[in-house]
C-alpha cells in the first residue's frame, strides 16, 4: 500500500513552482497542489482514466470537452493513450488538466520496436523486433522521454508521472517485457567479465550452452545486475529534476519488473505505482458477485507480493471494458471494490465507441463509482445488481435451449465398461447436457486440476428440465465434489461447471452425457477423442479452434464416420483455425470425431473449440453417450 509519510526533504524548486502555478493566468481552478498531491492515493484514492475512446474520436487529440467530461465523471488523473512521446501534446493536455484541478500522467511504452540493432532473443532462440533490455538505444530513448516529462512536472504540478507500459504488443511475442535476453551484446559482456572464450552460437543454442556449462545462474545474475544499474541511474537522473516525480508501471510479473523496477524505481518521495491488471474483468463466466469476490482475492495476493518487496509503493487495480464480462455495472462496482482494497483504480478505457450509447452507459457507472469512492461509501460494490447481467444472459440462453425433454438417443447400446472414467479437462465455464429418467440418480464427481499456483475451487450447478437450479456443489484443490441427486422429471438436465483460473474434470456415471459445444469451450492440454453428429440436411460443416498463439498452440484432427482422417489444422500461424469439410465426399454413417493435441511447435496449454454450422451441439467421449437434440429452441 502507499507509504503515507510527509517527506522531510522537499525540492525547493517544486514548492516555488507550485505557488506560482496557483496564480497563473488562465488557470480557472484554484488548487492547493501540495495538499492535493499529499492526498492522492491516500484520502483521495487514485481514479485514473487511460483513454482510448474519447481522444480516438478526434484523431487521438484530446479536447477541452473531453477533459470536462472526464472531470465531471469524477476521475482525478487523466492519461491519454496516445501522445505521451510528443512533448507538445504532453504540455497541452497537462495544462488542460491543471485548469480543472486534475492530475496528468503521460503514457509511454517501456519497449521500442526495431528491425535492426540489438534485438530481444528469447530463451528458445526466437528473435523479436524489439530492442533488447540491454540495448543502449532503448535506454537512451526511454531516459530522454521520461526526463522530458519530469522537467515539465517542475513547471506544472498537475504532471505527476510517466505511465510505462511493458506489455509485449509485437509479433512473435513470448511474454511481456522483459525476461532474460540472449542477445549477442549481453553474452559478449558476460563472457568478457568472466574471461570466457565465447563460441559462435545460433540464437537457439545460447540458453542450452549456458545451462550445459553451468553458467546460466551467473549469466542471469549478471544481466539482472546490469538492469538494476540502468534503472538506478535513471531514477537518480529523475530525482535531480524532481524527486517527487513518480513512475507507474504495467504489467507486473516479468523478471525485469520483479528484479529491477521494484528495487530501483521506488523511493520514499516517489513510491512506485504498481498497476495491477488481474482485476480487468471476470474470471471465466463467473456471475457478478462471485467475480467481484474473486477479484478481491486476486488483489490480496498481489498486494501481499508487493509488500514482500519491502519498498515504498502505491497499488492500484485495473479495469478494461473490452474484457469479456466487464459490462458497465460490473466495471463501476469493480472500481469501488478495488478502491476499498487498495490505493485506487485505473481504467484502460477501450471497447466502447464515443458516439454510441455504450460510452454513456460506462460513464454513468464510472460517475456513480467515483462518487461512492470519494464519499468512502465502499459498500456500494456489494449492493444488488440494478441491471440484467449479460454474462448470465448467455448462460440462461443456453439453459433455455437445452433444458427440456425434446431429445433422442444416438444409440441404445450400453456403453463399454470403464467409459465413464474418460473426461475432458475444461477451463472457464462449461455446460454439459445429461439425460435422466424420472427418479434416476445423477452420480459422479468434479475434480480440480490446478494450474500454476492458483488455488481456485471449481463449482457446479445442476439445472432441471424446467431450467431451475436443483443442486450445487464445490470442489476444492484438496479434494473432489461428489454429485448425487435424483431427477424429479425425465428430460435433459444441464450441469454448469465454473473453474476460475484452474481447470477441472467432470466424471459422470450416467450413460447419456455430452459437452455442449455450440459456444466456445475452453480446454487445457490434450483431450480424449470427442464424438459429434453431423446434421443430415447439410452438405458442409465447420468448426473452429483457437489458442494464444504463437506461445501456446494446438492441433485438431477430424475423422469421418468410418474413422478416416478428413481434416487437420493447427494454430501455429494464427490464434484461430477454421476447419471446413464437405460431407458429400466423406464416408460412414457413424458419428464423426476429433482430437485436440500438440502442434508441431509451441506449447499445448489453453485451447478452445467451437462447433460451427452442421456439427450439431454435442460432444461426447464415446458414441454410446451421444444425445440428439430433436427440436430447436429459441
C-alpha positions as CSV (number, residue, x, y, z in Angstrom):
1,X,0.0,0.0,0.0
2,X,1.0,3.6,-0.2
3,X,3.8,4.9,2.1
4,X,1.8,7.8,3.7
5,X,4.6,9.9,5.2
6,X,5.3,13.5,4.5
7,X,8.8,13.7,3.1
8,X,11.3,15.5,5.3
9,X,13.1,16.7,2.2
10,X,11.2,18.7,-0.3
11,X,12.5,20.2,-3.5
12,X,12.6,24.0,-3.2
13,X,12.1,24.5,-6.9
14,X,9.0,22.3,-6.9
15,X,7.5,24.3,-3.9
16,X,8.2,27.6,-5.6
17,X,6.7,26.4,-8.9
18,X,3.5,25.1,-7.1
19,X,3.0,28.5,-5.5
20,X,3.4,30.3,-8.9
21,X,1.1,27.8,-10.6
22,X,-1.7,28.7,-8.2
23,X,-1.9,32.2,-9.5
24,X,-1.0,31.6,-13.2
25,X,-3.3,33.5,-15.5
26,X,-5.8,31.3,-17.4
27,X,-6.0,28.6,-14.8
28,X,-9.7,28.6,-13.8
29,X,-9.4,26.4,-10.7
30,X,-7.5,27.4,-7.6
31,X,-5.9,24.3,-6.2
32,X,-3.6,23.8,-3.2
33,X,-1.5,21.4,-5.2
34,X,0.7,20.5,-2.3
35,X,-2.3,19.2,-0.3
36,X,-3.8,17.6,-3.3
37,X,-0.6,15.7,-4.1
38,X,-0.3,14.6,-0.5
39,X,-3.8,13.3,-0.5
40,X,-3.5,11.4,-3.9
41,X,-3.6,7.7,-3.3
42,X,-4.5,8.2,0.4
43,X,-7.5,10.2,1.4
44,X,-8.1,10.8,-2.3
45,X,-8.0,7.4,-3.9
46,X,-6.5,7.2,-7.4
47,X,-9.2,7.3,-10.1
48,X,-7.2,7.1,-13.3
49,X,-8.6,7.1,-16.8
50,X,-6.3,5.8,-19.5
51,X,-8.2,7.0,-22.5
52,X,-8.6,5.2,-25.9
53,X,-12.2,6.2,-26.5
54,X,-12.7,10.0,-26.3
55,X,-9.5,11.1,-27.9
56,X,-9.7,8.4,-30.6
57,X,-12.9,10.0,-31.8
58,X,-10.9,13.2,-32.7
59,X,-7.8,11.6,-34.3
60,X,-6.2,10.9,-30.9
61,X,-6.2,14.6,-30.0
62,X,-7.8,15.3,-26.6
63,X,-10.0,18.4,-26.4
64,X,-11.3,20.7,-23.7
65,X,-14.7,19.0,-24.0
66,X,-13.1,15.6,-23.4
67,X,-11.3,16.8,-20.3
68,X,-14.5,18.4,-19.0
69,X,-16.4,15.1,-19.4
70,X,-13.7,13.1,-17.7
71,X,-13.5,15.6,-14.8
72,X,-17.3,15.7,-14.4
73,X,-17.3,11.9,-14.2
74,X,-15.1,12.1,-11.1
75,X,-11.7,11.0,-12.3
76,X,-8.7,12.7,-10.7
77,X,-6.0,11.6,-13.1
78,X,-6.1,11.7,-16.9
79,X,-3.8,9.6,-19.1
80,X,-4.3,9.8,-22.9
81,X,-3.2,6.5,-24.5
82,X,-1.6,8.4,-27.4
83,X,0.7,11.4,-27.4
84,X,2.9,10.7,-24.5
85,X,6.0,10.8,-26.7
86,X,5.0,14.2,-28.1
87,X,6.1,16.9,-25.7
88,X,3.8,19.5,-27.4
89,X,0.8,17.3,-26.7
90,X,2.0,16.4,-23.3
91,X,2.3,20.0,-22.3
92,X,-1.1,20.9,-23.8
93,X,-3.0,18.1,-22.1
94,X,-1.2,18.7,-18.8
95,X,-2.3,22.4,-18.9
96,X,-5.9,21.4,-19.7
97,X,-5.9,19.1,-16.7
98,X,-4.4,21.7,-14.4
99,X,-7.1,24.2,-15.3
100,X,-9.6,21.7,-13.8
101,X,-7.6,20.7,-10.8
102,X,-6.9,17.3,-12.2
103,X,-3.6,15.4,-12.3
104,X,-2.0,14.1,-15.5
105,X,0.3,11.3,-16.5
106,X,2.0,10.7,-19.8
107,X,1.5,7.2,-21.3
108,X,4.5,5.6,-23.0
109,X,5.8,2.2,-24.0
110,X,8.5,0.6,-22.0
111,X,9.6,-1.1,-25.2
112,X,10.9,0.2,-28.5
113,X,10.3,-1.6,-31.8
114,X,13.2,-2.2,-34.3
115,X,14.2,-4.4,-37.1
116,X,17.9,-3.8,-36.6
117,X,20.4,-3.5,-33.8
118,X,20.4,-5.4,-30.5
119,X,17.0,-7.1,-30.5
120,X,15.3,-9.3,-27.9
121,X,16.3,-13.0,-28.1
122,X,14.1,-15.3,-26.1
123,X,15.1,-18.5,-24.3
124,X,14.1,-20.7,-27.2
125,X,16.1,-18.6,-29.7
126,X,13.3,-16.7,-31.3
127,X,14.2,-13.1,-32.2
128,X,11.6,-10.4,-31.8
129,X,11.5,-6.9,-33.4
130,X,12.1,-5.1,-30.2
131,X,15.2,-3.6,-28.7
132,X,16.7,-5.8,-26.1
133,X,16.5,-4.6,-22.5
134,X,20.3,-4.5,-22.8
135,X,20.3,-2.1,-25.8
136,X,21.7,1.4,-25.4
137,X,19.1,2.7,-27.9
138,X,16.2,1.6,-25.7
139,X,17.6,3.3,-22.6
140,X,18.6,6.4,-24.4
141,X,15.1,6.8,-25.8
142,X,13.4,5.9,-22.6
143,X,15.5,8.2,-20.4
144,X,15.2,11.2,-22.7
145,X,11.4,10.9,-22.8
146,X,10.9,10.3,-19.0
147,X,13.2,13.2,-18.2
148,X,11.2,15.4,-20.5
149,X,8.1,14.5,-18.6
150,X,9.9,15.2,-15.3
151,X,11.1,18.6,-16.4
152,X,7.5,19.5,-17.3
153,X,6.4,18.5,-13.8
154,X,8.6,21.2,-12.3
155,X,6.6,23.8,-14.3
156,X,3.2,22.2,-13.9
157,X,2.2,20.5,-10.7
158,X,-0.6,18.6,-12.4
159,X,2.0,16.5,-14.1
160,X,2.8,13.7,-11.6
161,X,4.5,11.0,-13.5
162,X,5.1,8.7,-16.5
163,X,2.9,5.7,-17.1
164,X,5.1,2.9,-18.6
165,X,3.5,0.0,-20.5
166,X,5.7,-3.0,-20.7
167,X,3.1,-5.2,-22.4
168,X,4.5,-7.0,-25.4
169,X,2.5,-6.0,-28.5
170,X,4.9,-7.0,-31.2
171,X,4.6,-10.1,-33.4
172,X,6.1,-13.4,-32.3
173,X,5.8,-12.4,-28.6
174,X,6.7,-14.9,-26.0
175,X,5.6,-13.0,-22.9
176,X,5.6,-9.5,-21.5
177,X,8.7,-7.4,-21.2
178,X,11.2,-8.2,-20.0
179,X,12.6,-11.7,-19.3
180,X,16.3,-12.5,-19.9
181,X,17.5,-11.8,-23.4
182,X,20.1,-14.0,-25.1
183,X,21.4,-11.3,-27.5
184,X,25.0,-11.2,-28.6
185,X,25.6,-7.9,-26.7
186,X,24.9,-9.2,-23.3
187,X,26.5,-12.5,-24.0
188,X,29.7,-10.8,-25.1
189,X,29.7,-8.6,-22.0
190,X,29.2,-11.6,-19.8
191,X,32.0,-13.6,-21.5
192,X,34.4,-10.6,-21.1
193,X,33.5,-10.3,-17.4
194,X,34.2,-14.0,-16.8
195,X,37.2,-14.3,-19.1
196,X,35.4,-16.8,-21.3
197,X,36.0,-17.8,-24.9
198,X,32.5,-17.5,-26.4
199,X,31.9,-19.8,-29.3
200,X,29.8,-18.9,-32.3
201,X,26.3,-19.8,-31.2
202,X,23.0,-19.6,-33.0
203,X,20.2,-18.0,-31.0
204,X,18.6,-21.3,-30.2
205,X,21.9,-22.7,-28.9
206,X,22.7,-20.0,-26.4
207,X,20.5,-21.0,-23.5
208,X,21.4,-24.7,-23.7
209,X,25.1,-23.7,-23.9
210,X,24.8,-21.7,-20.7
211,X,23.0,-24.5,-18.9
212,X,25.3,-27.2,-20.1
213,X,28.3,-25.3,-19.0
214,X,26.9,-24.4,-15.6
215,X,26.9,-20.7,-16.4
216,X,23.1,-19.9,-16.5
217,X,22.8,-18.7,-12.9
218,X,25.8,-16.4,-13.3
219,X,24.5,-15.1,-16.6
220,X,21.1,-14.4,-15.0
221,X,22.7,-12.5,-12.1
222,X,24.9,-10.6,-14.5
223,X,22.1,-9.4,-16.7
224,X,19.8,-8.5,-13.8
225,X,22.6,-6.5,-12.2
226,X,23.0,-4.6,-15.5
227,X,19.3,-3.8,-15.5
228,X,19.5,-2.6,-11.9
229,X,22.4,-0.2,-12.7
230,X,20.5,1.3,-15.6
231,X,17.2,1.7,-13.6
232,X,19.2,3.2,-10.7
233,X,20.9,5.7,-12.9
234,X,17.6,6.8,-14.5
235,X,15.9,7.2,-11.1
236,X,18.8,9.4,-9.9
237,X,18.5,11.5,-13.1
238,X,14.8,11.9,-12.4
239,X,15.5,12.8,-8.7
240,X,17.9,15.5,-9.9
241,X,15.0,17.2,-11.7
242,X,12.0,16.4,-9.4
243,X,12.4,13.8,-6.7
244,X,8.6,13.5,-6.3
245,X,8.1,12.5,-10.0
246,X,6.5,9.0,-9.9
247,X,6.7,6.1,-12.3
248,X,3.6,3.9,-12.8
249,X,4.3,0.5,-14.3
250,X,2.2,-2.1,-16.0
251,X,2.1,-5.1,-16.1
252,X,3.5,-6.7,-13.0
253,X,5.1,-10.1,-13.2
254,X,8.1,-10.2,-15.7
255,X,11.6,-10.7,-14.4
256,X,12.6,-7.1,-15.3
257,X,9.7,-5.8,-13.1
258,X,10.5,-8.1,-10.2
259,X,14.3,-7.8,-10.1
260,X,15.0,-4.3,-11.4
261,X,11.9,-2.0,-11.3
262,X,10.8,-2.8,-7.7
263,X,14.1,-2.2,-6.0
264,X,15.4,0.7,-8.1
265,X,12.4,2.8,-9.2
266,X,10.7,3.1,-5.8
267,X,11.8,5.9,-3.4
268,X,10.2,7.4,-0.2
269,X,9.5,10.6,-2.0
270,X,8.2,8.9,-5.2
271,X,6.8,5.5,-4.3
272,X,6.5,3.1,-7.3
273,X,2.9,2.9,-8.6
274,X,2.1,-0.7,-9.4
275,X,-0.8,-1.0,-12.0
276,X,-2.3,-4.4,-11.5
277,X,-4.3,-5.9,-14.3
278,X,-5.6,-9.1,-12.6
279,X,-8.9,-7.4,-12.0
280,X,-9.6,-6.2,-15.6
281,X,-12.8,-8.2,-15.9
282,X,-14.3,-11.5,-14.8
283,X,-12.6,-14.9,-14.4
284,X,-14.3,-17.2,-16.8
285,X,-18.1,-16.8,-16.8
286,X,-18.4,-16.2,-13.1
287,X,-21.6,-14.4,-12.0
288,X,-21.4,-10.8,-10.9
289,X,-21.0,-11.2,-7.2
290,X,-18.6,-14.2,-7.4
291,X,-16.5,-12.4,-10.0
292,X,-16.1,-9.4,-7.7
293,X,-15.1,-11.7,-4.8
294,X,-12.6,-13.4,-7.0
295,X,-11.1,-10.1,-8.0
296,X,-10.8,-9.1,-4.3
297,X,-8.8,-12.3,-3.6
298,X,-6.6,-11.6,-6.6
299,X,-5.8,-8.1,-5.1
300,X,-5.0,-9.6,-1.7
301,X,-2.4,-11.9,-3.4
302,X,-0.9,-9.1,-5.5
303,X,-0.7,-6.8,-2.5
304,X,1.0,-9.4,-0.4
305,X,3.6,-9.9,-3.1
306,X,4.3,-6.2,-3.4
307,X,4.7,-5.9,0.3
308,X,7.2,-8.7,0.3
309,X,9.5,-6.4,-1.8
310,X,9.9,-4.1,1.1
311,X,9.9,-0.9,-1.0
312,X,7.7,2.2,-1.0
313,X,4.8,1.6,-3.4
314,X,1.3,2.5,-4.3
315,X,-1.0,-0.2,-5.6
316,X,-4.0,0.3,-8.0
317,X,-6.1,-2.3,-9.6
318,X,-7.1,-2.2,-13.3
319,X,-10.3,-2.4,-15.3
320,X,-10.8,-2.9,-19.0
321,X,-14.3,-2.7,-20.5
322,X,-13.1,-4.6,-23.6
323,X,-12.6,-7.7,-21.5
324,X,-15.4,-10.3,-21.6
325,X,-17.9,-9.9,-18.9
326,X,-16.8,-6.3,-18.0
327,X,-20.2,-4.7,-18.5
328,X,-20.8,-1.1,-17.3
329,X,-22.3,-2.0,-13.9
330,X,-19.7,-4.6,-13.2
331,X,-16.9,-2.1,-14.0
332,X,-18.4,0.5,-11.7
333,X,-18.7,-1.8,-8.8
334,X,-15.3,-3.4,-9.6
335,X,-13.8,0.1,-9.3
336,X,-15.3,0.6,-5.8
337,X,-14.2,-2.8,-4.7
338,X,-10.7,-2.2,-5.9
339,X,-10.5,1.2,-4.2
340,X,-11.6,-0.2,-0.9
341,X,-8.8,-2.8,-1.0
342,X,-6.0,-0.7,-2.5
343,X,-4.9,2.9,-3.1
344,X,-7.4,3.3,-6.0
345,X,-8.0,2.1,-9.5
346,X,-7.2,2.7,-13.2
347,X,-9.2,2.0,-16.3
348,X,-7.7,1.0,-19.6
349,X,-10.7,2.6,-21.3
350,X,-11.3,0.7,-24.6
351,X,-14.2,-1.1,-26.2
352,X,-17.0,1.5,-26.4
353,X,-17.4,4.0,-29.3
354,X,-17.6,7.6,-28.1
355,X,-20.7,8.4,-30.0
356,X,-22.6,5.2,-29.1
357,X,-24.8,4.5,-26.1
358,X,-22.2,2.1,-24.7
359,X,-19.9,5.1,-23.8
360,X,-22.7,6.9,-22.0
361,X,-23.5,3.7,-20.1
362,X,-19.9,3.2,-18.9
363,X,-19.5,6.8,-17.9
364,X,-22.8,6.7,-15.9
365,X,-21.5,3.8,-13.8
366,X,-18.0,5.3,-13.5
367,X,-19.6,8.5,-12.2
368,X,-21.6,6.6,-9.6
369,X,-18.5,4.6,-8.6
370,X,-16.3,7.7,-8.3
371,X,-18.9,9.5,-6.1
372,X,-19.1,6.4,-3.9
373,X,-15.3,6.3,-3.6
374,X,-14.9,10.0,-2.9
375,X,-17.6,9.6,-0.1
376,X,-15.9,6.4,1.1
377,X,-19.1,4.5,0.6
378,X,-17.4,1.3,-0.2
379,X,-20.4,-0.9,0.4
380,X,-21.6,0.3,-3.0
381,X,-20.0,-2.7,-4.7
382,X,-21.9,-5.1,-2.5
383,X,-25.3,-3.8,-3.5
384,X,-27.6,-6.0,-5.7
385,X,-27.3,-5.5,-9.4
386,X,-29.6,-3.0,-10.9
387,X,-29.4,-4.2,-14.5
388,X,-29.5,-7.7,-16.1
389,X,-26.2,-9.5,-16.0
390,X,-25.1,-10.1,-19.6
391,X,-22.9,-13.0,-18.6
392,X,-25.8,-14.7,-17.0
393,X,-27.9,-13.9,-20.1
394,X,-25.6,-16.2,-22.2
395,X,-25.9,-19.0,-19.7
396,X,-29.6,-18.5,-19.4
397,X,-30.0,-18.6,-23.2
398,X,-28.2,-22.0,-23.3
399,X,-30.3,-23.3,-20.4
400,X,-33.4,-22.3,-22.3
401,X,-32.1,-24.0,-25.4
402,X,-31.0,-27.3,-23.9
403,X,-33.0,-27.9,-20.7
404,X,-36.2,-29.9,-21.5
405,X,-37.4,-33.2,-22.9
406,X,-37.2,-32.9,-26.7
407,X,-34.2,-35.2,-27.2
408,X,-33.3,-38.5,-28.7
409,X,-30.6,-41.0,-28.2
410,X,-28.0,-41.8,-30.9
411,X,-27.6,-45.4,-29.6
412,X,-29.4,-47.6,-27.1
413,X,-26.5,-49.9,-26.7
414,X,-24.8,-49.9,-23.3
415,X,-21.6,-48.0,-23.1
416,X,-18.5,-50.2,-22.6
417,X,-17.2,-50.8,-19.1
418,X,-14.9,-48.0,-18.0
419,X,-16.2,-45.4,-20.5
420,X,-17.4,-43.3,-17.6
421,X,-13.7,-42.9,-16.5
422,X,-12.9,-40.7,-19.5
423,X,-13.4,-37.0,-19.1
424,X,-12.2,-33.7,-20.7
425,X,-10.1,-31.2,-18.9
426,X,-12.1,-28.0,-19.1
427,X,-11.4,-24.4,-18.1
428,X,-13.7,-21.4,-17.5
429,X,-17.5,-22.0,-17.9
430,X,-18.6,-25.3,-19.5
431,X,-22.1,-26.7,-19.9
432,X,-22.9,-30.4,-20.0
433,X,-26.3,-32.0,-21.1
434,X,-27.3,-35.2,-19.3
435,X,-30.4,-37.2,-20.0
436,X,-32.0,-38.6,-16.8
437,X,-35.2,-40.7,-16.4
438,X,-37.7,-39.7,-13.7
439,X,-36.2,-40.9,-10.4
440,X,-32.8,-41.7,-11.8
441,X,-29.9,-40.6,-9.7
442,X,-27.2,-38.4,-11.2
443,X,-23.9,-39.5,-9.7
444,X,-20.3,-38.6,-10.3
445,X,-17.6,-36.3,-9.2
446,X,-15.9,-33.0,-10.1
447,X,-12.1,-32.7,-9.7
448,X,-9.9,-29.6,-9.8
449,X,-6.8,-29.7,-11.9
450,X,-4.5,-27.0,-10.6
451,X,-2.6,-24.7,-12.9
452,X,0.5,-23.0,-11.6
453,X,-0.1,-21.6,-8.1
454,X,-3.8,-20.9,-8.5
455,X,-6.0,-22.1,-5.6
456,X,-9.4,-21.6,-7.3
457,X,-12.1,-24.0,-6.5
458,X,-14.4,-25.5,-9.2
459,X,-18.1,-25.1,-8.8
460,X,-21.1,-26.9,-10.4
461,X,-24.8,-26.3,-10.6
462,X,-27.4,-28.8,-11.9
463,X,-30.4,-27.4,-13.6
464,X,-33.6,-29.5,-14.2
465,X,-35.6,-29.8,-17.4
466,X,-37.6,-26.7,-16.3
467,X,-34.3,-24.6,-16.3
468,X,-34.3,-24.2,-12.5
469,X,-31.3,-24.9,-10.3
470,X,-31.8,-28.0,-8.2
471,X,-28.3,-28.9,-6.9
472,X,-24.9,-27.1,-6.4
473,X,-21.5,-28.2,-5.2
474,X,-17.9,-27.0,-4.9
475,X,-14.7,-28.9,-5.5
476,X,-11.6,-27.6,-3.7
477,X,-8.0,-28.1,-4.7
478,X,-7.7,-30.6,-1.8
479,X,-10.4,-32.9,-2.9
480,X,-13.3,-33.6,-5.3
481,X,-17.0,-32.7,-5.1
482,X,-19.4,-35.6,-5.4
483,X,-22.6,-35.4,-7.3
484,X,-25.6,-37.3,-6.1
485,X,-29.1,-36.1,-6.8
486,X,-32.4,-37.6,-8.2
487,X,-34.2,-36.4,-11.2
488,X,-37.8,-35.4,-10.5
489,X,-38.8,-35.4,-14.1
490,X,-37.5,-37.2,-17.2
491,X,-35.5,-35.0,-19.6
492,X,-32.3,-33.2,-20.3
493,X,-30.6,-31.7,-17.3
494,X,-27.8,-29.2,-17.7
495,X,-24.7,-29.1,-15.5
496,X,-22.8,-25.8,-15.4
497,X,-19.2,-26.0,-14.3
498,X,-17.1,-23.0,-13.4
499,X,-13.3,-23.4,-12.8
500,X,-11.9,-19.9,-12.2
501,X,-8.2,-19.9,-13.1
502,X,-7.8,-23.6,-12.6
503,X,-9.2,-26.4,-14.8
504,X,-11.5,-29.3,-13.9
505,X,-12.7,-32.8,-15.0
506,X,-16.3,-33.9,-14.6
507,X,-16.8,-37.6,-14.3
508,X,-20.5,-38.7,-14.6
509,X,-21.6,-42.4,-14.1
510,X,-24.8,-42.0,-16.0
511,X,-24.6,-43.0,-19.7
512,X,-26.1,-40.1,-21.7
513,X,-23.9,-37.0,-21.1
514,X,-22.5,-34.6,-23.6
515,X,-20.5,-31.4,-23.5
516,X,-22.4,-28.6,-25.1
517,X,-20.0,-27.3,-27.8
518,X,-22.1,-24.8,-29.7
519,X,-20.4,-21.9,-27.8
520,X,-16.7,-21.6,-27.3
521,X,-15.5,-24.2,-24.8
522,X,-12.1,-23.9,-23.1
523,X,-9.8,-26.8,-22.5
524,X,-6.3,-27.4,-21.0
525,X,-3.9,-29.7,-22.8
526,X,-4.7,-32.7,-25.0
527,X,-8.2,-34.1,-24.9
528,X,-9.7,-37.6,-25.3
529,X,-11.3,-38.3,-28.7
530,X,-14.6,-36.5,-28.9
531,X,-17.6,-37.6,-31.0
532,X,-20.2,-35.5,-32.6
533,X,-23.1,-35.9,-35.0
534,X,-23.3,-34.0,-38.3
535,X,-26.7,-32.7,-39.3
536,X,-28.2,-34.9,-42.0
537,X,-29.6,-32.0,-44.0
538,X,-26.3,-30.2,-44.7
539,X,-23.5,-30.9,-47.2
540,X,-20.9,-28.8,-45.4
541,X,-19.8,-28.5,-41.8
542,X,-17.4,-26.2,-40.0
543,X,-15.7,-25.8,-36.6
544,X,-13.1,-23.6,-35.1
545,X,-10.2,-24.0,-32.6
546,X,-8.2,-21.2,-31.0
547,X,-5.2,-20.7,-28.7
548,X,-2.9,-17.9,-27.5
549,X,-0.5,-18.4,-30.5
550,X,2.4,-18.4,-31.1
551,X,3.4,-19.2,-27.5
552,X,0.5,-21.7,-27.0
553,X,-0.5,-23.7,-30.0
554,X,-2.8,-26.7,-30.7
555,X,-3.6,-29.2,-33.4
556,X,-7.0,-30.6,-34.4
557,X,-7.6,-33.7,-36.4
558,X,-11.1,-34.6,-37.7
559,X,-12.3,-38.1,-38.7
560,X,-15.4,-39.2,-40.6
561,X,-17.9,-41.9,-39.6
562,X,-15.6,-44.6,-40.7
563,X,-12.7,-43.2,-38.7
564,X,-10.9,-41.9,-41.7
565,X,-8.9,-38.7,-41.2
566,X,-10.5,-35.9,-43.3
567,X,-9.1,-32.7,-41.9
568,X,-6.1,-31.4,-39.9
569,X,-5.0,-28.0,-38.8
570,X,-3.2,-26.0,-36.1
571,X,-2.8,-22.6,-34.6
572,X,0.9,-22.1,-35.3
573,X,0.4,-19.3,-37.8
574,X,-2.6,-17.6,-36.0
575,X,-4.7,-17.6,-32.9
576,X,-7.6,-19.4,-34.6
577,X,-8.0,-22.1,-37.3
578,X,-11.3,-22.7,-39.1
579,X,-12.0,-26.3,-40.3
580,X,-14.5,-26.6,-43.2
581,X,-15.5,-30.0,-44.6
582,X,-17.7,-31.4,-47.3
583,X,-19.9,-34.1,-46.1
584,X,-20.7,-35.4,-49.6
585,X,-17.2,-36.7,-50.1
586,X,-16.9,-38.5,-46.7
587,X,-17.9,-42.0,-45.8
588,X,-19.6,-43.8,-42.9
589,X,-22.9,-43.4,-41.2
590,X,-21.5,-43.3,-37.7
591,X,-20.6,-40.2,-35.7
592,X,-17.7,-38.1,-36.6
593,X,-14.9,-37.5,-34.2
594,X,-12.0,-35.1,-33.4
595,X,-8.9,-34.9,-31.3
596,X,-7.2,-31.9,-29.8
597,X,-3.5,-32.3,-29.3
598,X,0.0,-30.9,-29.5
599,X,1.0,-28.9,-32.7
600,X,4.4,-29.4,-34.3
601,X,5.7,-26.3,-32.5
602,X,4.7,-24.3,-29.5
603,X,3.3,-25.3,-26.1
604,X,0.0,-27.0,-25.7
605,X,-1.9,-25.4,-22.8
606,X,-5.1,-23.3,-23.3
607,X,-7.1,-24.2,-26.4
608,X,-10.8,-23.6,-27.2
609,X,-13.2,-25.3,-29.6
610,X,-16.5,-24.1,-31.1
611,X,-18.8,-26.4,-33.2
612,X,-20.0,-24.5,-36.2
613,X,-22.7,-25.0,-38.8
614,X,-23.7,-28.6,-39.4
615,X,-21.8,-30.1,-36.4
616,X,-24.7,-30.1,-34.0
617,X,-24.4,-29.0,-30.4
618,X,-23.0,-32.0,-28.5
619,X,-19.6,-33.6,-27.9
620,X,-19.3,-37.0,-26.2
621,X,-16.3,-39.1,-25.0
622,X,-18.0,-42.2,-26.5
623,X,-20.6,-42.7,-29.3
624,X,-22.8,-44.6,-26.9
625,X,-23.1,-41.4,-24.7
626,X,-24.3,-39.1,-27.6
627,X,-27.6,-37.2,-27.5
628,X,-29.6,-35.8,-30.4
629,X,-31.5,-32.5,-29.9
630,X,-34.7,-33.2,-31.8
631,X,-36.2,-29.8,-31.7
632,X,-34.6,-26.4,-31.9
633,X,-35.4,-23.9,-29.2
634,X,-35.0,-20.1,-29.4
